[in-house]
Amino acid sequence: MHTRDVEGDPMAGISLGCDYNFEQWPPEVWAEDVALMRTAGIDLVAVNIFGWASIEPRPGEYDFSTLDTIIALLHDNGIRINLGTGTSSPPPWLTTRHPEILPVAADGTTRSPGGRQAWCPSSPVFREHALALVEQVARRYGDHPAIALWHVSNELGCHNALCYDEASAEAFRAWLVRRYGSIDALNQAWGTSFWSQRYAGFAEVQPPRLALSLRNPGQLVDFQRFSSDALLEHYRAEAAVLRRHSSAPVTTNFMVTAHIRALDYWSWAPEMDVVANDHYLDHRLGDPDAELSFAADLTRGLAGGRPWMLMEQSTGAVNWQPYNLAKVPGQMLRNSLTHVARGADSVCFFQWRASAQGAEKFHSALVPHAGTDTAGWREVLELSATLDALAEVAGTTVRAEVAVLFSWQSWWATDTEARPSQDVRYLDQVHAAYRAVRRLGVTADVVAPGTDLSRYRLVIVPCLHMVSDEDAAAINTYVADGGHAVVTFYSGIVDLADRVRLGGYPGAFREMLGVVAEEFFPLLPGHQVTLTGGATATLWTEHLRATTAEIVDRYADGPLPGVPAVTRNSHGQGTSWYVATALDDDGLRDLLRAAVRGAGVRATGPESDGSVEVVRRAGGDRSYVFVINHGRQDIEHPVTGRDLVTGEAVPGLLKVGAGAVRVVREESVMTDCTEPRSARVRGGRDGEGQEGMTREAESA
Ligand code: GAL
């Protein structure tokens, strides 16, 4: 039997955890569950996530007896607790007594209880009841020694982020008063002289409920901002109660994922004591593994580069996609270690035991319906042993020389109504750029626009449609000071008020890129264009002219034959590329390969079709290489050191079997990218020792 050293330093090593919805099981099962958790080396368990109806069965009547028992049981077994405030789903008595807390959709219809998260983020009645519950929970368990972490609500905004009821309307108006100060400023920002929308006072403003025609885009994007802030305010209110009673860290689980975009996590992250994410493979996407890597890198960005928690993932199938695929043998381990490779110091699952009833009865779990004599359970034990072997990796960080800029506000603004093409979707474009970098074997940070970029050799700006003056200036200055950037189409078009930057596209980056476009020429579905260099592209072209840039590639056909499609410009000390179309995957990879080389970026791994990932974590006097082989062929990777799991020496070449992951502590410590890029440029050592070209050779 494997048992993790649960008595040791609780913060040491990589923790393995899960949600435990004990309320779904009779008491006879609890002791067996905890014994099995010990077998599996589970050391962090989330409880009371959906506990409200159990701990407050009737208004103001609290019953903590079962939760007390479970917490004691876990504590006696040395398992730390990630304690939910329990407020994520209101009990039926609350929605019956106060139906006004129910969320209202954009069409004005009320959503019924019967699922989960049936509450309006701006409802003062809900807030009052939720905080009363948190007060009780925090008072009771605030100084309990088993509490390692507080888990506020659950996936805030998963279902209820955009609520259009009267309480939200009132809160939205108050938010607008704070943002704009005067109705004139709001009228200006939303461009309300259009379609006779001018407001005489804030009292006339409504949430952007469904209308007969297209809605005001400034109002739509502000409603997204407001809604993100409203839930953040709820988080803060719960956290404030917890902090009055407890010194344990507080967090909530983010949803950095492909299908949820409700919250601007750049504004949330600084308020978390530890950044935690829930991630589920999305089989609706073309390359789910690349999306997982992207989400992990973005979560690390939210954590400011520091280690973060994977709060939820699944051992196998979920229950909420149209087709819920199981994970093949080894895939759960690979997914888990990809998160660790990219900075996670905890690997937690939803959930401990597969439910026998309820909407999630076909969702996988650590203990499957079939019990423990299963391949799934054996893989859980293998993961546990592996994480034990990786304990010394905890606390180290990932180093990257490339940054990909990511913005929720740009996502909202890009995917709005009334745009040049409904098929230009923000996340698709970000994913395409990220996928290409990953295929090149290059590790990237995913960071907010406005981040200090000086430490990066190359910055990729995919589809940054909405960008503030300051953030655009930061990117332009980065290039002028010697940085390298690749900007892709539909970037720099509007300011934060969704107002077009006049004078030609891509407004904010026109000068830095040395190009100007006078008109967009999106393509119909199924149409593609060919470039003179041989690449194909879909979705988008634009009538582009180079002002100072050199033309790297042109359209050979399509609506704009002979017009530039890819350009490169020398701007100040730096180099900037513009990609004016949606290149196919190989074309984008080839272009980024040239940019990566030109910038002197060092790859961490080999080029592949995306089936091989090599990521390094480093800290102090040690560095670790994770080699993840998603493919069906064995591979070899050059590295010297010691395999952390087997303990074997790796004398220079590491064999990684098909579908396997290996982690090596390197003999000579590698800590890439520790000096700021500007220092390199000033020292005249740009790209030193790299296969990339010098700046002169590059532009020759
Ligand atoms: C998350 C949620 C969990 C569970 C899981 C299923 O959205 O936090 O409670 O529903 O998804 O995949």
Residues whose N, C-alpha, C, O or C-beta is under 5 A from the ligand:
A	BS01	GAL	E155 V318 F350
